[in-house]
């Protein structure tokens, strides 16, 4: 499955950079976190915030604090 065209845009926290740092593809991250690949893509593009349970799952897999997965207001 192809990713949306805006994935990997610069964000205050780059989820893509964290994913790449741990050596995962979007598909790997989606399987490890329980999110769909399209959800991972949207989050990397800065389109929305993860639910709390998803944030903790992503944070654990990406080895970052869950707070980093929410945009600053």
N, C-alpha and C positions, 0 to 999 in steps of 0.2 A: 504494500500500500504506500502510495506517495504521500509525502507530507504537504501541508499547505505552503503557499509560497512565502509567507512572512515568518516562518520559524527561524529562530536564532537572532531576531532583532535585538539590539542592545537594550538591556533592562537594568534597573538598579541592581538586581541580582540576576545573573545569567544562569538560568536553569540548564540551558544547553551546555554552557561551559562546565558546570558541575557534572553533568551527565558524561561529557567527553572525558573529563578528568578521571572518572571512575571506569572509563573504557567501555561504556555501554552505548548501544544504539537506542533509538526511540522504541523500537520493538522490545529490546531487552528490558528497558525501564518500564514499559507498560506491563510486561509479564511479571516483573519482580514487584511492582507496586500495586497491581490489580486494577490499574486504570487502562482505558483503551488507548491505542496509539494516537487516535485523533484527539483525545483529551490531553495527552502529553504534548502534542503539537500545539494545541491552542494555548496551553499554559506557557510553553516556551515562547510563543508569539506575544505573550502579555495580554491575552484575551481572557480575562476573568481570573478568579482566584480559586484554588482548590478547596474542597470541603475540609474541615478539620481532620477527619480520619484519613483522607487522602494526603493531606499535607504531612502528617506523621509518617505515613508509609513512604512517601517520596523522600522525606528527610532522612529516614533510616537507610534507604537504598543509596541516596546521594551523599550520605555522611556529612550533612549540614544541619544547622538548627532549623526546626520547622518554621520559626518566625521569618526566616529569609524567603519563604515561599509566598508571602503575602505582600502585595504592592504597598508602598508607603503612601499615605494620604496627605 
